[in-house]
Amino acid sequence: MSKGNFLKVFIKQPKVNASITPSSKRAARAMVKDIDLSKMKFVVELGPGTGVFTDILAKRLTPDCKILLIELEESYIENLQSNYDNRFEVVQTSACNLNNLLEERGITHVDLVISGLPFNIPDDVKTKLQSTLLDLTNNGTIMRWFTYFPWLMRKHYIGFKYRRAKFVLWNFPPMWIYTVN
């Protein structure tokens, strides 16, 4: 998908796309920095979009790791399905269905959640999703997400024991990456 199409999705649905342009490869490397990906057995990516973070996961996760990609925007699905191997399962649905998706697959432990979701997602989605994410992180799941507005993001992650992991200046716009665990 071109950057122009990415911008169109942002304009059409700013609560689905977190940015006007895909994240940089430098941001993708920063997103997984200091995480031992060799020990991961099950990873979830929320809102993979064009697959910038997914690309780094595809290169660095072991062949026996399973990755669940949850994407709401229909125009990203075909690209995600065709660009990744059989370790990746792409599901077109809201991230608020994460708990049900894990239960359906018999997944009792998630090693890592990478999120490309905007913090301004609808409240009903946020409430359900954050409940699941809190349960996961309280049981040892590493969670990474980014924001362009850390001062606005804080109120949306009440209850999470997060810390800033990285600042990526060489991204447009510059981003702050946060982590739990």
Summary of the structure (lengths in Angstrom):
residues: 181
radius of gyration: 14.9
end to end distance: 32.9
largest distance: 39.9
contacts: 550
relative contact order: 0.17
helix: 41%
strand: 22%
